[in-house]
Amino acid sequence: MTNFAPYDEPVWGSDVMVDVLRGLGLKYVALNPGSSFRGLHDSLVNYGGDEITMLECPHEKIAMGLAHGYAKATGEPMAVIMHDLVGLLHGAMGVYYAYIDRCPVLVLGGSGPADHARRRPNIDWIHSANVQGEAVRAYTKWDHEPRSLPSVPTVLARAHRIAVEEPRGPVYVALDAGLQEERVTEPVPLTDLARLAAPPSALAPEPTALRALAERLCDARRPVMVLGYPGRDPASFDVLVALAEEVGVGAVETHWRLNFPNRHELNVTGSQALEDGDCVLFVDVKDMGKATQRLDSTTRAITSRLAAGTTVLDLGFNDVGISSWSEDYAELVPTDLQVTADTAVALPLLLAECRRILAGEPAGRRVEREQWRERLRSLHESTWDGWRAAAAKEAASSPVAPSRLAAEVWEVVRDHDWVLTAGTAAGWALKSWDFDRPHRHPGRQLGTATQIGMSLGVALAHKGTGRLVVDLQPDGDLMFDPGALWVASRYELPLLVVMFNNRAYYNDWAHQERLARQRGTPLERASIGMAIDTPAPDFATIARGFGWWAQGPVTDPDLVQAAVREAADHVLRSSGPALVDVVCQPE
């Protein structure tokens, strides 16, 4: 480590804070600069040298998205620093999305000074709040503000362990500007920091309950499992495959994480397996409704896909960490047996229990089990045949159909060790690419204005690995945060962005079209307030302005592959970012 300060031991309070952050093993800190943490900023840059890499971002939400994507791809938290109350409010949406996506982020904020006598006139007052963490308390796992330098190590250590303890999430710690700029008069011991920060053991299942769950799963004639977040532990990917193959269980993905290989013959996502099943096992699922319900988007009418009498089993965190503010848990679904546990621990134990049961199974039952496996294989193949037929039907469309976009990009990336960041081109990447290993995809994006920031974090996580990191980037999402492109260029992130550019906020446009048909209002007016056109943004020119290699717009489907291949070659050759703007049909 290079120390650029004229001293080797901590002199200022912010030096102590940097020693704690280094002791917690943080590799990166993302921020948009602010005066409320000027002391911490100076200590990170000079006293801390380059041990914690600083990533400057043009907006706090981008900094949060970067940390969110990094945590999804690595399982490790990074720090984000926000300026006082105003920076925190800028980044609040990013904090919320990390919270509902169970991603650990150590969010730090400059505050105050709390001592009124040390505040600058006006500016320190209008940027301060009484108990600053209250602004994000409803969607963080924990928040605090240490009131003395000796309390900084214990507060930050507790925050770190809470963030990484499952179910994971962001935490917020406000660091008073006065404490940062206070001289150290007595040494602050850090000898027990590792012991303070170490998270407790994972939540294990109650053995009798897990045994009962295994018995019910093995007793089912047509079992199906719905997969939510187990893929946060990469080892679960292979365990779930073994469970599916040995017990004969169909796998239905929610795509919150990559849990199961999409081309595996027992992956029945998109099929009628749930309707055919007599038992459904939810595996680390927060929202049990979305995967198992049909929705009429016009009338909001909901019907269940599960047949009457279906046995419902659940393995996951259930109400552990549930919020009384955010309703991301969705509606309760009646269950026959719930086992509360971390699936990283519970799935290997469940597989072992099932193997014990299957070892004593009679021959007739094994024949029945194989018949259900064959039915699942048939469902998988017919579903994929349907997707291929739908893609072929629109392959010649211009602008480019989303299915053709995904297919042309796949022809390029399949030759490399690749990673898909967040978006999936309206699901078509999941219907055509080969997601064969857990690192291929950290999980889907959340709402609009989340994808480009998360993609930066995923690219950062894979920087230096030689992998080709691909972002199928919606235009509406990038319109929120075009400044994020500067971050990728500034820090030479190996990111290939292929624009999924339908020149509209089309998800909402489709809602307006539904209501127009229902209400008899003019369908041609549904585009008002929805189109991203007249003028159409030139994303390639925007990217070049931030130092990217870029080309487009491409409207001819026959030219997409060559453009993407040239961009991919640039990324792999230079380890810097490239963008291809492809104009697409709405999905």
N, C-alpha and C positions, 0 to 999 in steps of 0.2 A: 504494500500500500504506500502511495506517495502522500505525504502530509505537506500541504502548502501553507499551513498556519505557522507563525513564529513560535510555536510551543508544541510540546508533545503530550502533555496531560491536559484534561479539560479545564478551561479557564472560565467559560461562559456556560450558562444553563443549557443552551442549545448544543454545546459539545457533549454534555451528559446524555442528552436525548439521542444524539447520533451514535454514541457508544452503545446505547440500548438497542437501537435499530440494527446496528451491525451484529450485536450479540444474538438477536432474534433470527439472523441469517437472511435478512431481506437482500435481494439482489437488485431490485429496481424501485424507483420512486417516480411517479408521474405527477405532473403539476402544471398549472398555469400560475405564473409568479404573482405574489401579493405581499404587501408590506407587513401584514400581521404575522408572517412567518419569515421575515427578513433575517432574523437571527438564526433560525434553523436552516434556512437556505445557505447562508454563509458557512455554517458549520459543515453541512453536507458537501459543499464544493471545496472547502479548504481544509478544515480539520479532518474531515472524513476522506479527503482525496477522491479517488475514483472507485472506492470499494463498493458503494451503492451507486449504480448508474442512474443518472437523472435524465428523465424523458420529458422535455418541454412540449406542452400541448396547447393549442390555441383556444381551448374551452375545457371547463371542468368536466362536462359530460363526456367529452372525448377521452379525457384521462381516466374516467371511471369505466368507460367501455373497454379501453385498452386493458385495464386491470381485470375486468370481468372475463374477457377473452383469454387472457394469460392464465387466469385461475382455472378456467374450463379445460384448457389444453394441458396444464401441468399439475393441477391439484394444489399448487402453491399460491399463497397470497403475495401480493406486492403492495407497496404503500402508495396512497394517493394523498396529496396535500392540497387543501382548499383554503382560499383566503377568506377568513372571518365568516360572517353570516352570508354575505353576498355570494362568495364563491361556493359556499355550501348549497345555497339555493339554486345556483347554476347547475350543480352536479347532482341535485336531488333525484332526478329521474334515473340517472345511472345507478345511484345507490339502490333505488327501489327495484330495478331490474336485476341487479346482483342478488338482492334479497330473495326475490321470488324464484330465482334460478339456482339458489343454494351455492353461491360462489363466495369464497372467502376473500375479503379485501380489507386491509388495514387503512381506514380513512382517517387522516389526521387533519386538523384545522387549526390555523392560527386564530387566536381570540383575544379580545380585550385591547389593552391590558385591563384586568379586573380592578386594579388600583386606579381609581378615578384621577388621582393626582398625576399619574403618568400618561394619561391620554392626551393625544393631540386634539386641539379644538376641532369640533364638528366631525371630521372624518372618522376618528376612532369611535365616536359616539353613534353615528348613523350606521356603522358597519358592525356594531356589537349587539349582542342579545343577552338577556338574563337566562342562563342555562342554554347555551347554544345548541347542544345536542338534541334539545327537544324538537328541533326542526325535522329531524330524521329518526326520532326515537321509535316511531310506529313501524319503521321498516329497516331497522338494524337489530342485530342480536343483542347489542349492549352498547352503551355510551358512557363516557365519563370525562371529567376534567380535573387532572391533578392540581392540587393547590400548593404544593411545595416540591422542590427538586428531589428530596429523598423519596417522594411517593411516585415519581415518574417511572422508575423501573418496574415496580409492582403493577401499576396501572397498565402500562404498555404490555407487560408480560401476560397479564390476565386477558387483555383485549386480543392478543395474538392467539392464545389457547382457545378462547371462545370462538374466534373466527374459524379455526381449523377443526374444532370439535363438531362431529356430525350430529344433526344436519347442519351444514356449514352456512356461512353468510357473512355479510359485511359488519364491521363494528366501527364506531366513531369515537375518537379521542381528541378533545380540544386542548391545545397546548398554548397556554397564556403567553402573550407577547412579552409581558413583564418577566415571567420566569425564563423565557428564552434569553433575554438580555441581562439577566442577573448574573453577577460574578459568583463563581463557586468559592465558598468560604470553607467548606468542609468536604472531604472526599465522599462521594456517593458510591457505596460498594455495589458491585455487580457480580460478585462471585457465585451467587445462587440463581442467576438469571435463567440458565438452562432448566433448572429444576422448577422454577416458577412458571415457565412458559410451556413445559411439556404437557400435552393434552392427556386426559385419562384414557383408559382402555375403551374400545368400542363397545357399543350396546349389543350384548349377546341375547339370543332368544331363550325363553324359558323351555327347558328340554322336553317336558311333557307336552306342551302346546305344539312345539315344532314336530314332535313325533306324530301327534294327531293330525297335523296339517299334511305331513307326508303320507299318512295312511289314506286320507281323503283324496289327495291328489292321485295316488296310485290306484285307488278304488274306482275313480272316474272312468267312464268308457270313452268319453270324447273331451279330454282336457285341453284347455287353451290358456296361455299366460299373456297378460298385458304388461309391457315393460316400460317403466318410467325412468328412474334415475340409477339403476344398478350399475350402468356403464361408467359412472364416475370413478369406479374402481376397475382399472383395465383387466384385472384378473377375472372379473365376473363374466367377461365376454365368452371365454372358453367354458366356464362352469355352466353357463346357461345353455350353451350348445350341447354339452354332455347331458344336462337334465332333459332337454327336449328330445334328444336321440334315444336315450335309454328308457325314459318313461313313455315317450310318444306324446309330446305336448306341442301344440302349435304355438308359434311365437307371433305376437302382434306388437309392433313398435309404435311408440308415441313420438319418438325422435327427440325427446328432451336431452337424451344422451345416445350415443351409438352403443346399443346393448347387444346386438345380434347381427350376424352377417346377412345382408339383404338378399343375397342369391342362394342362401341355404334352402334346401327343399322343404324344411319345416317352418320357414318364415312365411306366414300367411297374412301379412299386412295387406289391407285392401281387398280381402276376400270375404266370403260369408262364413268364415270359420267360427266367429263368435255366435252367429245365429245357429250353427249346427252343434255347438258344444253343449255339454251337460255340466261342465265345471269350468270356472274361470278363476285363475290365480293372478291377483295383482301383485306385481313385484316392484316395491319402492315407487308407488304411484301416489301422487298428491290428488290429482283430479281424476276420479274414477269414471266420471260421466262422459267426458269428451270421446274417449275411444269406444264406448259401449252404447252410445245413443245416436239416433238419427235426428237431424235438425232440419226443419223447414225454415230457411233463412228469412222468408217473407213474413210468415205468421209467428215465428219464434216457437212453433210447436215442437215438442220433444217427445220421442218415443224410444223405448229401450230396444236394443238389438238382442238382448239376452232372452232366451226362451223361458217361459214360466217353469219354475222348479229348478233352475240352474243353481248349482252349488257355487257360492261365492267365497273365495278364500283370499286372505290378504297378508302379505309379508312386507313390512317396512316400518317407517317411523311413526305412522298413524298421527296422533295428536302431539307428538313431541315437537316442541318449538312452534306450535301453531300460533298465529297472530290473532288478536282480537280486533285488529284494524283492517289488514288486507284479507280479502276473501279468496285468495288464490287456491284455497283447499277445495272450493266448489261444494256442490251438494253432497250430502251423505248418501251412500249407497248401502242398502241392507246387506250385511255379510253374515256368513255362517261361522266363520272362525277368523280372527285376526291375531297375528303374532307380531308383537312389537320388537324390532331388532334392526341393527345395521345389516343390510344385505351382504356387505363385504364379508361379514362374519357368518351370517346365517346361511347363505347359499351353499357353500361347501358342506355345511352340516346337513342341510336338506338333501343334497345329492347323496350323501352317505346314508342317510335314513332310507331314501328311496331305493338305493342299491340293496340294502338289507332286506327290504320288503320284497323286491323283485326276485331276489335269490331263491325265495321259497314259493314262487308263483307257479301254479299248475300250467301244463302245456296249453290247455284250452284258452286260458286267459292270455297267454303270450300270443296266440293266434289272433284274438280280438284286438290286442294292442297293435299288432302289425297291420291289421285292417284299417285302423284309424290313422296310422302313419301313412298308409297308401292314399287314404282320402285327403290327408293334408298335402301330400305331394301333388295330387291332382289339382287341388285348389291353388297351390303355389304356381303350378305351370299354367293353368288357365288364366290366372290373374296376369301373369307376365305376358302371355299371348295377347291378352286384351290390350295391355299397355303398348306392346309393339305394333299392334294393328292401328291403334289410335295415333301413334307417332307417325306411322307410314302414311296415314291419310292426310296429315297436314305438313308433310316433310317439304313440299315445294312452296309453301306459303311465303309471301314477302309482304311486309316485314317478317322476320324470322319467328317461327313458332317456338314456344318455350321448350317443347320436346326436342326440336331440331337443334336448338342452342345447346341443350345438355348433351346431346349425342355428338355434336361436333367438338365440343370441349373435351368430352371423354376420349375421343380418338387421339387427342394430343396428350392428355395427362396419363393415360393408361400405360404409357411407356416409361413412366417415372415412379418414384416413391412419392406419392402425392398426399395432400391433406386438403379437405374442403372446409372452409372456415365456419360459415353460418347458414347463408341462404342456399336454397336448393333448386332455383328456377321453377318455382311453383310446384315443387315436389318431383320434378322430372329427373333430377340427378339420382334421387333415391330409387327411381323406377328403371334406371338404365346403367348406372355405374356399378362397380364391384366393391362394396364396402366390406373388405375381407379381414381387416385388422382393426383393433380398437382405436388406433391413433388416426385413422382416416378422417374422423369427423367428431369434434367435441360436442356436437349437439346443435340443434336448430337455433335460428335467431328468435328474438321475442317480437316486440312491436316495431313499427317504423321508427327510425332514428336510433337503432341499436346495432345495425349490422356492420357498418364500416369501422366503428370503434372496436367492436369485438374482434373483427378481422385483423386489425393492427396487433392486438394482443396475441392472437393465435400465430401470426407471422413472427412476432417476437419470440414466442415459445419455441419455434422451430428454426430460428436463425442459427446458422452454422451447421445444420444437420444435412444439408444438401437436398432436403425435400422441397418439392414444388408445392407451394401453398397457394390455393386458388379461392378467390372470392367471387361468387356469382352475385353481383352487386345490383340491387334494385335502384332505379333512378330516384324514386321518391325518397328513399332512405339517404342517399348521398346528398340530396338537396338540403337536408338539415345540416350536414356537417362536412361541406367540401374542404374546409380547412384541415380535416383529418389527413388528406392526401399529403400535406406538408410533412406530417410526422413520419410517414413511411419513407419519404425521400430524405429527410434530415438524418434518420437513423438507419438508412439503407436496409429496410426490411424486405425480405425476399417474397414479395406479394404480387401475384398475378390477378388483377381485377378484370373480369369480363362483365361488362355492363349488361344487365337484364333490363333493357331500357324500353318500356312500353309507353313512355312519354305521358304518364298519367299516374295519379294515385288510384290505381285501378281497383283495388279491393273495395274502396269506398264508392267508386263509380258503379261497380256492380250492385251495391246496396241501393243506390239511387235508381238504377234501372229496375230492380225488383219492385220498389215502391211505385215507380211510374206505371208499371204494368198493373199493379194492384189497384192504384187509385185512378187510373185513366189519365194521368198527366202526360204532357208531351215527352216521349222517349228521347227526342233529339236534344232536349234541354238537360238531360241527366249529366252531361259533361261539364256543365257550368260549375266552376269552383273545383274541378277535378283534374283537368288536363294540364300537363306540363309541356306546353307548346306555345307557339306564337308569342315569343320566340322559343324554339326548342334549344335547351342548353347543349352546348358543344363540350361534352365531357372530356374528349381527347385534348382539346385546347386548354381546358381548365387544368387537366393533369400535367400537361407540358409546362404550364405556367408555374407549377410547383416542382419542376425538375424531373418529372416522370418520362419514361419512354411511353409513347401513346400513339394510337391511330384509330381512325373511325370518323364518322359513324359508318357502320357496315349494315346494309339492308338486304344484300343478296345472300341467301343461305349457303350458296356454293362457295362463297369467299370467306366464310367465318373460320373454317379450320386453318387455312393458311395464315390468316391474321393472328389467330390464337397461338399457333405454333411459333411464329416469329417472336411474339411477345414472351412466350414461355422460354424460348432460347435466350432471350435477353435477361430474364430473371435468373436463370441458372448460370449464365455466363458472368453476370455482373453482381449477383446477389442483391440487386436493387429492384424497385417496383416497376411494373409495366401495366398499361391499361388498354383494353380494346373495347370500344363503344359499339355494341350491337343493338340495333333497333329491332324490337320484338313485337309480336302480336300480344294483345292482352290475353290472359289465361281465363 
